[in-house]
Amino acid sequence: MTQARQIADRLLDAQVEFLLAEVTGERFAEVIARDVAAVLAVGETIRFGDVVSLEQGEQTVATVFDRIGGSPVIADTVGIFSDAIYDHIASNTEYTLGDVVDREPVEALLEKIFGMHQAQERILDRLTESPLVATVASRFVDKLVGDFVQANRERAEKIPGVSSLMSLGQSAANRAKKVAADSTFVGDLAGKGALFALKRTNNAIRDMLRDAPVHSAAMEFWDLHADEPVAGLREYLTQKDLNELVQICYEIAVTTREKEYFGLLVRECVQVFYTRYSDHTLSAMLPELGLDADDISAEILRYGPAVIESAKRNGVLAGLIRERLEPFFYSDQVLGILGGE
């Protein structure tokens, strides 16, 4: 072995030991603070739009939704998380619903929902276009009328002689019903009646939302539950119900993610983000994300030391450092310098 090669070996060993010392103990925290500050200083000179093009941003976000959004990890844990929430969080009796959710945003949300008259009008108008919904509304109205008639019949039958009259009336009504079943005209009339019932139902809903104290009633309902333990929520759902609801919502999210239109929406959002922040430097974007240098250093130090110490114990880290540095120290140029050429 030449003298230049021996010197290169010694320098390589010294370099490996130096770098290992950089990531050991308190020195590691100093190195992280130094390097994070240096990276942010460089980031102050680089505009976001100069290093990330709009097309690259769209591709990255699309990859996140495509690969991570449908990853086996998420699919496997959706149900598990649901069960864990039901078992451990919803069963908690130390916290009330009011402790978990503030009243003010709930009130604002309900006020907004009840104030969305355009959406309400559109939904009610579209409901009138559904024959099945019209039939349901008709049955709803018939049920109300039927219950009203039944209640009054029970009162009337207590009067002597009225029971026989009502029996004759019921017989006539049954014969009329049979005739209606065989009549196209009466069938069409029944269809129109169902549509009329739906319109009356819609009008009632519309008037209730606009004129009745629905918002106050909803907040009163909220207040009744706000002081109850979170565990009380389990009275509304079984564990199986919650699990199946979460799975169904996840399935909707996954299948929607695969649609072309969803991709168009994602690209639109990326374009808006790019337009707003493309002139920001990389470092200036951190405060916009709610981060600073201390946050970044803290997260690196939270996980870094344990990973590095584990890699040092089995010699993997030293081997990786040596593997990266060896080509330099054993290059012809360095050996030539060490040999005095």
ABEGO torsion letter per residue (X at the ends): XBAAAAAAAAAAAAAAAAAAAAABEAAAAAAAAAAAAAAAAAAAABBAAAABBAAAAAAAAAAAAAAAAABAAAAAAAAAAAAAAAAAAAABAABBAAAABBAAAAAAAAAAAAABAAAAAAAAAAAAABAAAAAAAAAAAAAAAAAAAAAAAAAAAABBGAAAAAAAAAAAAAAAAAAAAABAAAAAAAAAAAAAAAAAAAAAAAAAAAABBAAAAAAAAAAAAAABBAAAAAAABBAAAAAAAAAAAAAAAAAAAABAAAAAAAAAAAAAAAAAAAABBAAAAAAAAGBBAAAAAAAAAAAAAAAAAAAAAAGAAAAAAAAAAAAAAABAAAAAAAAGX
